[in-house]
Amino acid sequence: MKKIFLTAYVLLGLVFLSQAQIKHKIGEKFGGGIVYDVSADGLHGLVAETIDQGQGNWVQAKDIAKNGKHSDAGKAFTDWYLPSKIELNKLFLQRNTVGGFSEDFYWSSSQEHNFYNTYYQLFYIGKHLPIMPAVTFVRAVRAF
């Protein structure tokens, strides 16, 4: 009888542990890239690819984020996207943690009013600029 209770207790403990959610932290390798933003509970956040996906104009940028070159770890995921200007700024703030950035412009998916007011960010100084450059870098992100 003791063995049955002990076995049941151990199994219940294993089930509980398998259901426990992992808390993530900034800088962690996870989900095909590097975690650069985490919710207060540590259960949700944003992951950035570890390499640039390529360069292109804004029309091309969304496709490049999804289908451009990805790291070996990043190739395992299909939900990469071009970050919003807020997500891109968070990525800029963690650029040294994520690494591999050019001191150049990176596209965001955010627009203000029309096509010609698309935001990109200069990773040299972090400034948001509401203008339309010809060709800019793309760094994909994904949520978890």
C-alpha positions in Angstrom: 0.0 0.0 0.0 2.9 2.4 0.8 4.4 1.7 -2.6 1.1 2.6 -4.4 0.9 5.9 -2.5 4.6 6.7 -3.1 4.3 5.8 -6.8 1.1 8.0 -7.1 2.9 10.8 -5.3 5.9 10.6 -7.5 3.8 10.5 -10.7 1.7 13.5 -9.5 4.9 15.4 -8.9 6.3 14.6 -12.3 3.0 15.7 -14.0 3.2 18.9 -12.0 6.8 19.6 -13.0 6.1 18.8 -16.7 3.2 21.4 -16.6 5.3 24.1 -14.9 6.0 27.0 -17.3 9.6 28.1 -17.8 10.3 31.8 -17.0 12.5 33.4 -19.7 15.0 36.2 -19.4 16.6 38.7 -21.7 19.7 37.4 -23.4 18.5 33.7 -23.3 18.9 31.6 -26.4 15.3 30.5 -27.1 12.8 30.0 -30.0 15.3 30.3 -32.8 17.1 33.5 -31.6 17.8 35.6 -28.5 15.1 36.8 -26.1 15.2 40.6 -26.0 11.9 41.5 -24.3 10.0 39.6 -21.5 6.7 40.1 -19.8 6.7 40.7 -16.0 5.8 37.1 -15.4 8.6 35.8 -17.6 6.3 33.6 -19.6 5.9 35.7 -22.8 8.1 38.0 -24.8 10.0 38.7 -28.0 12.8 36.8 -29.7 15.1 38.4 -32.3 16.9 36.5 -35.0 20.7 36.4 -34.5 21.5 37.5 -38.0 20.1 40.1 -40.5 17.7 38.5 -43.0 18.8 40.8 -45.8 18.2 44.3 -47.2 15.5 45.7 -49.3 12.9 48.4 -49.7 9.9 48.6 -47.3 7.6 46.7 -49.7 10.1 43.8 -49.8 10.9 44.0 -46.0 8.0 42.0 -44.7 8.7 39.1 -47.1 12.4 39.3 -46.3 11.7 39.0 -42.5 9.6 35.9 -43.1 11.4 34.2 -46.0 14.9 35.8 -46.0 18.0 34.0 -44.8 17.7 32.7 -41.2 20.2 31.2 -38.8 20.1 27.4 -38.4 18.1 27.8 -35.2 15.8 30.3 -36.8 15.0 28.1 -39.7 13.0 25.8 -37.3 10.3 28.6 -37.0 8.0 30.0 -39.6 6.3 32.9 -37.6 9.1 35.5 -38.0 7.8 39.0 -38.8 9.0 42.6 -39.2 8.9 44.3 -35.8 6.7 47.3 -35.1 8.4 50.6 -34.3 8.0 49.9 -30.6 9.4 46.4 -30.9 12.2 47.7 -33.0 13.1 50.3 -30.4 13.1 47.6 -27.7 15.5 45.6 -30.0 17.7 48.7 -30.4 17.9 49.0 -26.6 19.0 45.3 -26.4 21.3 45.5 -29.5 24.4 44.6 -27.5 22.7 41.6 -25.9 21.4 40.3 -29.2 24.4 41.3 -31.3 25.2 41.2 -35.0 23.7 44.5 -35.9 25.1 47.0 -38.5 25.3 50.6 -37.4 22.8 51.4 -40.1 19.0 51.6 -40.6 16.5 48.8 -39.8 12.9 48.6 -41.0 9.9 48.5 -38.8 6.4 47.5 -40.0 4.8 50.6 -38.6 3.3 53.3 -40.9 1.8 56.6 -40.1 -0.9 57.8 -42.5 0.5 56.4 -45.7 3.2 54.4 -47.4 5.7 57.3 -47.4 5.7 57.6 -43.7 7.1 54.2 -42.8 9.3 54.1 -39.7 12.8 52.8 -39.6 15.4 53.2 -36.9 19.1 54.1 -37.1 20.9 51.6 -34.9 23.9 53.8 -34.6 22.0 56.3 -32.4 18.6 54.8 -32.0 16.6 57.6 -33.7 13.2 56.8 -35.3 12.8 58.5 -38.7 9.5 58.8 -40.5 10.9 58.9 -44.0 11.3 56.4 -46.8 14.8 55.3 -47.6 15.6 53.2 -50.7 17.2 50.1 -49.1 17.5 49.2 -45.4 18.4 46.1 -43.2 15.8 43.7 -42.0 16.0 41.8 -38.6 13.1 39.5 -38.0 11.4 38.9 -34.6 8.8 36.5 -33.2 6.6 36.4 -30.1 6.4 33.6 -27.6 
